[in-house]
Amino acid sequence: MRRLKDNGKKEKIIAVLEKHPEGLTMKEIAKAIGMHRINVSKYVYALIGEGIITERAVGSAKLCYLKKGDKK
């Protein structure tokens, strides 16, 4: 399996979500850190796999949140 080159992108996503405990969509995360939504989704799903982020469907949107107690 090919590994993602992080270059601090995961930390940027975590920092944005720390400022928005109400949750953000991937589009909102992408806008906040200046990346394309598709690229953000790769890092978000990696963070979900690591147990740092959780995702919840709200209507047709999927909101991403930091799991409670996870501060990096």
Secondary structure, DSSP 8 states (H G I E B T S, - for coil): ------TTHHHHHHHHHHH-TT-B-HHHHHHHHT--HHHHHHHHHHHHHTTSEEEEEETTEEEEEE-TT---
